[in-house]
Amino acid sequence: MKTWVYIDHFKGEVQVASWEALGLGKSLGAVTAIVLGSGVDAVAKAAFEYGADEVIVVDDASLADYRAEPFASTFSALASSSTPDLILLPTTARTRELSAMCAVDLNSGVLTDVSALSVDGDKVTVTRPIYEGKVLEKTVCNAKPQFVTLRGRAFPKPAQEAGRTGAVTKAEAKADVKSSVEGYSATEAAVNIGDAAVIVSGGRGVSNNPSLGDEKAAAEKGFALLGELAGLLGGAVGASRAAVDGGFITYAHQVGQTGKVVAPDLYIACGISGAIQHLVGMRNAKLIVAINKDAEAPIFKQARFGVVGDLFAVVPALTVALRKRLGK
């Protein structure tokens, strides 16, 4: 089976899930990495170090900034001329759009957010969540090339082998670009909870401490406690939609159906009731710990470990205990 892996990056900063996709591709046999962009030699070099046997590079000024049309035209042309059987991509906003457009161009299909994959000859069977994650389905794509986007952290990241090299094939961009990107404006520092191995999340309960003043003041203190615990564990701070809607933390931290879908090794839910919209985003965590004053909160049904108590007392005590255990 001829397997390609698309390396998704933003100006040379590679999405970690791209290396996970490359690791999966390598487990199926020889794998070719596809790198599109401008000034992407470092990305191609890293692709070899993470296991690519060949790297096809399209390095062109027209691809300096991601735009669906030139990227899809170029990628579709490459796939049409080289006829891969399977194309793996990490699941990101860009690759959802790119894979869908390429599948239309090539009269094929795309399977998104895949959490497991098996190959029997030329038949690829995938497992993916449907109905807001309530059900897992197994399905196949009968057309070729088969586009498959992989859920982040669903597959292991391969070890990097520094200095490993291979054959680089240069290709041309196939795009008549009629627009340009003048610049970017960021509203806050980037937060990437999707790649975090540990996430400490807060919900509406983070604002529920009258002794600290109003909701805003309580939430500020609460999220500071969560941030301290997350920092100790080398993790990130997440939040439920209720916390984001309340203005206690920015949307970049939101986990759930309308936020990020995450799969960390450890997820600590603090003051989160466990509405289905939130569970959709974190139920695939390897270990879930819940801290909530309400013993009947639905989150406890998902948790391996649960603490019934006030997060403002439990989280600091947990932080002290872990700091002692970790020697920090």
C-alpha positions as CSV (number, residue, x, y, z in Angstrom):
1,M,0.0,0.0,0.0
2,K,1.3,3.4,-1.0
3,T,0.9,5.7,2.0
4,W,1.3,9.5,2.1
5,V,1.2,11.7,5.2
6,Y,0.5,15.4,5.0
7,I,2.6,17.5,7.4
8,D,0.4,20.3,8.7
9,H,2.3,23.3,9.9
10,F,1.9,27.1,10.4
11,K,5.0,28.9,9.0
12,G,7.2,26.0,9.9
13,E,5.7,25.2,13.3
14,V,4.5,21.7,12.8
15,Q,1.3,20.3,14.5
16,V,2.5,17.5,16.8
17,A,-0.3,15.3,15.5
18,S,1.4,15.3,12.1
19,W,4.2,13.2,13.6
20,E,1.6,10.9,15.1
21,A,0.2,10.5,11.6
22,L,3.7,9.8,10.3
23,G,4.3,7.2,13.0
24,L,1.1,5.4,12.0
25,G,2.0,5.6,8.3
26,K,5.4,4.1,9.0
27,S,3.8,1.2,10.9
28,L,2.0,0.3,7.6
29,G,5.3,0.2,5.6
30,A,7.2,2.7,3.6
31,V,5.7,6.2,3.9
32,T,6.1,9.5,2.0
33,A,5.6,12.8,3.8
34,I,4.1,15.8,1.9
35,V,5.3,19.3,2.8
36,L,3.7,22.4,1.3
37,G,4.8,25.9,2.1
38,S,7.6,28.4,1.6
39,G,11.0,28.0,3.2
40,V,10.1,24.6,4.5
41,D,13.5,22.8,4.5
42,A,13.5,22.5,8.3
43,V,10.1,20.8,8.1
44,A,11.3,18.3,5.5
45,K,14.4,17.6,7.6
46,A,12.2,16.9,10.7
47,A,9.9,14.6,8.6
48,F,12.9,12.3,7.9
49,E,13.8,12.3,11.6
50,Y,10.3,11.2,12.5
51,G,10.4,8.3,10.1
52,A,9.6,9.4,6.5
53,D,11.2,7.4,3.8
54,E,10.7,10.1,1.2
55,V,9.6,13.7,1.4
56,I,7.8,15.5,-1.4
57,V,8.3,19.2,-1.0
58,V,6.5,22.0,-2.7
59,D,8.3,25.2,-1.7
60,D,6.8,28.2,-3.4
61,A,6.1,31.8,-2.4
62,S,2.4,31.3,-3.3
63,L,2.1,28.8,-0.4
64,A,3.7,31.0,2.2
65,D,0.3,31.5,3.8
66,Y,-2.3,28.8,4.0
67,R,-5.3,29.3,1.7
68,A,-7.5,26.4,0.8
69,E,-7.6,26.9,-3.0
70,P,-3.8,26.9,-3.8
71,F,-3.1,24.2,-1.3
72,A,-5.9,21.9,-2.5
73,S,-5.0,22.5,-6.2
74,T,-1.4,21.6,-5.5
75,F,-2.1,18.6,-3.3
76,S,-4.7,17.2,-5.7
77,A,-2.3,17.5,-8.6
78,L,0.4,15.6,-6.6
79,A,-2.0,12.9,-5.7
80,S,-3.4,12.6,-9.2
81,S,0.0,12.1,-10.7
82,S,1.4,9.7,-8.1
83,T,-1.8,7.8,-7.2
84,P,-1.2,7.0,-3.5
85,D,-3.6,4.5,-1.9
86,L,-3.9,6.1,1.5
87,I,-3.4,9.7,2.6
88,L,-3.1,10.4,6.4
89,L,-3.5,13.8,7.9
90,P,-3.8,15.2,11.4
91,T,-7.3,16.5,12.2
92,T,-7.0,20.3,12.3
93,A,-9.2,23.1,11.0
94,R,-6.9,23.3,7.9
95,T,-6.8,19.6,7.1
96,R,-10.5,19.2,7.4
97,E,-10.9,21.8,4.7
98,L,-8.0,20.6,2.6
99,S,-8.9,16.9,2.7
100,A,-12.5,17.6,1.8
101,M,-11.6,19.8,-1.2
102,C,-9.0,17.3,-2.5
103,A,-11.4,14.4,-2.1
104,V,-13.9,16.3,-4.3
105,D,-11.2,17.0,-6.8
106,L,-10.2,13.4,-7.0
107,N,-13.7,11.9,-6.8
108,S,-12.8,10.1,-3.6
109,G,-13.9,10.3,0.1
110,V,-12.6,11.5,3.4
111,L,-13.0,9.9,6.9
112,T,-12.4,12.4,9.7
113,D,-11.4,12.4,13.3
114,V,-10.3,8.7,13.2
115,S,-9.2,7.1,16.5
116,A,-8.2,3.6,15.2
117,L,-7.2,2.2,11.9
118,S,-6.5,-1.3,10.5
119,V,-5.4,-2.5,7.0
120,D,-6.2,-5.8,5.3
121,G,-4.6,-5.8,1.9
122,D,-5.9,-2.7,0.2
123,K,-8.9,-2.4,2.5
124,V,-8.6,0.3,5.2
125,T,-11.0,0.1,8.1
126,V,-11.3,3.0,10.5
127,T,-13.0,3.7,13.9
128,R,-14.3,7.1,14.6
129,P,-16.8,8.7,17.1
130,I,-20.2,9.8,15.9
131,Y,-23.3,11.3,17.5
132,E,-21.2,13.6,19.6
133,G,-19.0,10.8,20.7
134,K,-21.8,8.6,22.1
135,V,-21.1,5.9,19.6
136,L,-18.0,4.5,17.8
137,E,-18.4,3.3,14.2
138,K,-16.2,1.2,12.0
139,T,-16.3,2.2,8.4
140,V,-14.4,2.1,5.1
141,C,-13.8,4.3,2.1
142,N,-14.2,2.4,-1.2
143,A,-12.6,5.1,-3.4
144,K,-9.0,6.0,-3.8
145,P,-7.0,7.7,-2.6
146,Q,-8.5,7.3,0.8
147,F,-8.2,10.5,2.8
148,V,-8.1,9.9,6.6
149,T,-7.7,12.6,9.3
150,L,-6.5,11.3,12.6
151,R,-7.6,12.4,16.0
152,G,-4.8,14.1,18.0
153,R,-3.1,11.8,20.6
154,A,-5.1,8.8,19.4
155,F,-1.8,7.3,18.0
156,P,1.7,7.4,19.5
157,K,4.2,9.9,18.5
158,P,7.4,8.2,17.1
159,A,10.8,8.9,18.6
160,Q,12.8,11.5,16.7
161,E,16.0,10.1,15.2
162,A,18.3,13.1,14.8
163,G,20.3,13.2,11.6
164,R,18.2,10.7,9.7
165,T,17.9,11.7,6.1
166,G,16.3,10.4,2.8
167,A,15.3,11.3,-0.7
168,V,13.7,14.7,-1.3
169,T,11.5,15.1,-4.3
170,K,10.7,18.7,-5.4
171,A,7.4,19.5,-7.0
172,E,5.8,22.6,-8.4
173,A,2.8,24.5,-7.0
174,K,-0.3,24.3,-9.1
175,A,-2.1,27.5,-8.3
176,D,-3.0,30.8,-9.8
177,V,-3.2,32.9,-6.6
178,K,-5.3,36.0,-6.9
179,S,-5.2,37.1,-3.2
180,S,-2.5,37.8,-0.7
181,V,-2.3,37.8,3.1
182,E,-1.3,41.2,4.5
183,G,-0.7,40.1,8.0
184,Y,-2.0,38.5,11.2
185,S,-3.4,39.8,14.4
186,A,-3.4,37.7,17.5
187,T,-5.7,38.5,20.5
188,E,-3.7,36.4,23.0
189,A,-0.7,34.1,23.3
190,A,-1.3,30.8,21.6
191,V,-2.8,28.1,23.8
192,N,-2.6,24.6,22.4
193,I,-4.5,22.3,24.8
194,G,-4.9,19.7,22.1
195,D,-1.3,18.6,22.4
196,A,-1.2,18.7,26.3
197,A,-0.5,15.4,28.1
198,V,-2.1,16.9,31.3
199,I,-5.1,19.2,31.4
200,V,-6.5,20.8,34.5
201,S,-9.9,22.2,33.7
202,G,-12.3,24.6,35.5
203,G,-16.0,25.0,35.1
204,R,-18.7,27.3,36.6
205,G,-17.7,26.0,40.1
206,V,-14.4,27.9,39.8
207,S,-16.4,31.1,40.4
208,N,-18.4,29.8,43.3
209,N,-16.6,31.1,46.4
210,P,-18.4,34.1,48.0
211,S,-15.6,34.6,50.5
212,L,-13.4,35.8,47.7
213,G,-15.8,38.4,46.5
214,D,-17.9,38.4,43.3
215,E,-17.8,35.7,40.6
216,K,-15.0,37.4,38.6
217,A,-12.7,37.7,41.7
218,A,-13.4,34.1,42.7
219,A,-12.8,32.8,39.2
220,E,-9.5,34.7,38.9
221,K,-8.3,33.1,42.1
222,G,-9.7,29.7,41.1
223,F,-8.0,29.6,37.7
224,A,-4.8,30.8,39.3
225,L,-4.9,27.6,41.5
226,L,-5.6,25.4,38.5
227,G,-2.8,27.1,36.6
228,E,-0.4,26.4,39.5
229,L,-1.4,22.7,39.5
230,A,-1.1,22.5,35.7
231,G,2.3,24.1,35.7
232,L,3.5,21.6,38.4
233,L,2.4,18.7,36.2
234,G,3.8,20.2,33.0
235,G,0.2,20.6,31.6
236,A,-2.2,23.2,30.4
237,V,-5.3,24.8,31.7
238,G,-8.7,24.0,30.2
239,A,-12.2,25.2,30.8
240,S,-15.9,24.3,30.2
241,R,-18.1,26.4,28.1
242,A,-19.8,27.8,31.2
243,A,-16.5,29.2,32.4
244,V,-15.7,30.7,29.0
245,D,-19.3,32.2,28.6
246,G,-18.9,33.7,32.1
247,G,-15.9,35.6,30.9
248,F,-13.6,33.8,33.4
249,I,-11.1,32.6,30.7
250,T,-10.7,32.8,27.0
251,Y,-12.2,30.6,24.3
252,A,-8.7,29.1,23.4
253,H,-9.0,27.0,26.6
254,Q,-12.5,25.6,26.0
255,V,-12.9,21.9,25.9
256,G,-16.1,20.3,24.5
257,Q,-18.4,20.1,21.6
258,T,-18.0,23.8,20.7
259,G,-14.3,23.9,21.8
260,K,-11.4,21.5,21.5
261,V,-11.6,17.7,21.6
262,V,-8.7,16.5,23.7
263,A,-7.2,13.2,24.7
264,P,-4.6,13.8,27.4
265,D,-3.0,11.2,29.6
266,L,-4.6,13.0,32.7
267,Y,-7.6,15.2,32.8
268,I,-8.5,16.9,36.1
269,A,-12.0,18.4,36.0
270,C,-12.5,21.0,38.8
271,G,-16.0,22.4,39.4
272,I,-17.3,20.9,36.1
273,S,-20.7,19.3,36.3
274,G,-20.2,17.0,33.3
275,A,-22.7,18.1,30.7
276,I,-22.7,15.9,27.6
277,Q,-21.3,18.9,25.5
278,H,-18.2,18.9,27.7
279,L,-17.9,15.1,27.9
280,V,-17.7,15.0,24.1
281,G,-14.5,16.9,24.3
282,M,-12.6,15.0,27.0
283,R,-14.1,11.5,27.4
284,N,-11.1,9.9,25.6
285,A,-8.7,11.1,28.3
286,K,-6.7,8.1,29.6
287,L,-7.3,9.0,33.2
288,I,-10.1,11.4,34.5
289,V,-10.1,12.9,38.0
290,A,-13.1,14.9,39.1
291,I,-13.3,17.4,41.9
292,N,-16.8,18.7,42.7
293,K,-18.9,19.7,45.7
294,D,-21.9,18.0,44.2
295,A,-21.7,14.2,44.9
296,E,-24.4,13.7,42.2
297,A,-22.6,15.6,39.5
298,P,-22.6,13.5,36.2
299,I,-18.8,14.1,35.8
300,F,-18.2,11.4,38.5
301,K,-19.7,8.7,36.2
302,Q,-16.8,9.4,33.7
303,A,-14.1,9.7,36.3
304,R,-11.7,7.0,37.5
305,F,-11.1,9.0,40.7
306,G,-13.4,11.5,42.3
307,V,-13.2,13.9,45.2
308,V,-16.4,15.4,46.7
309,G,-15.2,18.7,48.1
310,D,-14.6,22.4,47.5
311,L,-11.9,22.8,44.8
312,F,-10.6,25.9,46.6
313,A,-9.5,23.5,49.4
314,V,-8.8,20.3,47.4
315,V,-6.7,21.8,44.6
316,P,-4.2,23.6,46.9
317,A,-3.9,20.4,49.1
318,L,-3.3,18.3,45.9
319,T,-0.7,20.8,44.7
320,V,1.2,20.6,48.0
321,A,1.1,16.8,48.0
322,L,2.2,16.5,44.4
323,R,5.0,19.1,44.9
324,K,6.3,17.0,47.8
325,R,6.0,13.7,45.9
326,L,7.7,15.2,42.8
327,G,10.4,16.9,44.8
328,K,9.6,20.3,43.4
